[in-house]
Amino acid sequence: MNESFQELIKHKFPDLSRGQKKVAEFLVNFMEKGSLYTAGQIGKEAGVSETTVIRLAYALGLNGFSDLQELMRKEWLSSAESKEAANKHAADSAAEEKKPFSEWLSPVDEKDLSQAVDALIKSDQVYIAGFRESHTAAYWLYYKMNQLRNHVLLSFPTGFLLETLCNLTSASTVVVFSLPRYTKEALEVAQQAKKQGAKVIAITDRRLSPVGQIADITLLAGTTEHILSLLALSQVVIGSMQKRDEKTAGKRQEHLEKLYAEQGIFLE
């Protein structure tokens, strides 16, 4: 089997029973416990029966709970071995961005962040979608990213144009903000982007949220009760893009400064 544990869960999640979904979410969020606990202990933690835990393994196409746990164990150990190095790199690349928002920002998975930044730098165009309350954060990310690269587009607060999404290609990236209460527009944008072959980055509260289930990369926001959690995560993304592609970003910002000066936009 070539799929990782989390990829397998994401792929099979829509077809699972309600109880199996509860187990799947628990295992994704607490992989260490899933790697070490018995089926009975996992069931108790997830609020289901031991039988439901075992049935999840078969629903995922595995030969039993032992195979499921072995798959989790390998992924967890691999993640644990790289965690120290990732944390060190994360501290170097994003510490300054995190400090002002530390109380709003959950730990950023450095692998996911690196993949997201790489896609945002290399894409032919970036489409940022955020609806209703999430639009504020989407607009901020759109504004800041426009200072670093060209061909950045933004959704409307309450919808989007299919004519704009029609221009997406397999070299494009779509960033979708999706937090409770989840909007149908966010899911529709992600689905359309996937049909166009574009890469989807979800900024959401959990990996198995409606958009998280189909996203290629998921960045988890901290507390979803305040807009600062989204702004903090967006700042980490922008700061990492500046460091990763300093030359290109520097040239664009230099050009913008000349335009600002010519137009007299800023007083100082």
N, C-alpha and C positions, 0 to 999 in steps of 0.2 A: 504494500500500500504506500503510495507516494504522498498522500495527503497528510498534513500534520494533524494533531488532535483538534486544534481550534478550527482549522479549515474544514475538517470532517463535520464538526458540530454545526458550523455555519451552513454547510451544504445540505445537511439533512434536517436542520432545525424546523423548517416549515411543515415537514411531514410527521413530526413527533406528536405524541399525545400530550395533553396538558401536563400530566404528571412527569412525563419524560422531559418536557421542556424545563420544568422546575429543576430537575436533576442536572440537565445540561447547563443551565445558567449558573448553578452552584459550582459545578466542576470548572467552568471557564473562569469564574471569579476567584475560586479557591483551589487552584491546581495542586498546591502542595498537600492540602488535606485530601484531595481526591487521589493523589499518588500514594498516600500512606494509610488512609482509613479503610475499613472493611465496607462491604456493600451495605451492611446494616447501619453502620455509623454514618455513612453518606446519606442514606435514606432518612435517618433521624434529623440530620442537619438540614436537609432539603425539604423536610415535611412530607415525605412520601414513604411508601413501604419499601422494604429491601427488594421485593420482587420487581418493583418499578425500576429500580437501579439496574438490576440484571437485565430486564427487558430492553433498557436503553442500549445496552451493548449490542444486542441482536438487531435492534432497529437501525443501528449505525453500520450494520453489515459485518460486524465482528463475530468471532466464534464464542465469545463469552465475556464475563466481567474481567477475568484475568488479562485478556487481550486488551480490553479497554484501559485497564490500569497500567499495563506495560506501555501503552502508547502515551498515556499521560505522563508516566514516570520519565520516559526518555525526553519529552519536551520540557518538563519541569527541570530536570537535571541540566539540560542544555542551557536553559534560561538562567539557572542559578550559577552555572560556571562563568557565564559572561556578564552577570549582573554587576560585579565589582568594577570590571573594565568599562562597562556601559555607563555606570553612575559617575565614574571619574571623567569620562568624555562629556557626559551631559553637564557636569559641573563646569567644565571648561567652556562649552559652547553656549550654554543657556543660563548660567547662574545669574548674570546681570539682569536678564529679562524676568527671571522668576522672583527675585528678591522683593520688588515692590508689591507683588501680588501673591506672596507666599501663602497667605491664609485662604486664597481663592483657588489655588492651583493644585490639582492632584498630581502625584508622581507621573512624569511623562515617560512612556516607553521609548527609549532611545532608538531602538530599531525602527519602530513605526515612524518616529519623528524624522529620522534620517531618510527613510523611503519617501515620506511625504515631501520633504524639502527637495529631494532629488527630482521628483516628478514636477514640482512647481517651477523649478528652474529650467528644466529641459522641454517642457510642453510647448506646443505651438501656440496654444491659447489656454487661459485659465478662466473658468466660469464659476463665480461664487454665488451660492444660493442660500438665502435665509429669509424666512417668512414670519410675518407678524412680529412677536417680541425678538426673535432671533435676527431680524433684519438689521438692527443697530450694530451688532457685532459683525455681521456680514459686510455692511457698508464700511466699517472701520478697516477690516482686513483688505477689502477692495481698494480703499484709498491708499493704505500703506504699501500694498503690493504694487500699485501703479507707480510708486516712486522707485521700485527696484527693477521692473520689467515692463514690456509692452504687451498688448493684446490681453488685457484683463477685463472681464465683463461681469455685470452684476444683475441679479434678478430684481423684480419689483417686490415691494413688501408683501403683496397678496397674490402674486402669480408670476408667470413667466411667458415668454413668447416662444412658440414652437419654431418659428422662423430663425430665432437665435440658436436654439439647440440643434437645429438642422445642420449648422455649420461645424459642429463638433466632429473630430476625427479620432482615429486610434492614437494620435499623438497629443490629444487634448487631455486636460485634467479638470474635473469638476469637484469643487469643495461644497459640501452640503452641511449646513448647521441643522441639527435635528434633536430637539429636546422636548420633554413632556410639557404640554400635551402635544404629541406628534401630529404634524399637519400632513394632509394627503399630498400637498404640493411638493413637500420635501421628498417624499417617496417617489412621486411621479418624475421629478427631475432626475433622481438617481437612476430610476429604471430606464428612462429615455437615454441618459448618458451611456448606460451599459449597452443598450441596443446600438448606439453609434460607435461602440468600441472604445469609448473614452475611459480613462482611469477615474475612479470615484474615491474621494477622501471624505470620510464622515467625521464630523466633529459632533459628538453625541455623548450621552451619559452612560451608555453601556454597550458592549460589543454586540449584543443580540437585540438591540433596538431595531425597529423596522428598516431604517437606512443602514445601520451597522451590519445587518445580515447580508446585504448585497455589496457592501463597500469593499474595495480592494485594500484600503488602509483605513484604520480607525484610530482617531485621537480622542482620548477620553477627557471630558471637561471635569472640573472639580464639582463643587456644589452647584446644582442647577437652579438654585433659588435666587441667584444674583447675576446680573449681566457681566460683572467683573470676572466671573469664572471663564466666560467665553473670551473676553478681552485679554485676560492673562495668557490663555493658551494661544490666542492669535499672536500676541507679542512674542512668545517663544518661537513660533513659526517664522515670523518676520525677522527676528534677531538671528536665527539660524540661517535663513536665506542670505542675509547680509554677510555673514561670516563665510558661508560656503562659496558664494559667488561675488566676492568683494570687488573684483575688477569691473564686471558688468554693471553691478549696482552703483559703483562709484561714478562711472561714466554717465549713467542715466541721471543720477542726482546732480552731477555737475552741470549737465545740460538744463535740468529743471531750475537750478539756481540762477542761471543766466536768464531764463524766461521770467522767473519771478522778479529779478532785478529790472528787466526791461519794462515789465508791466507795473512795477511799483506796488506789488501786492502786499509786501510786508513793510512795516514802519521801521523796523530795525533789523 
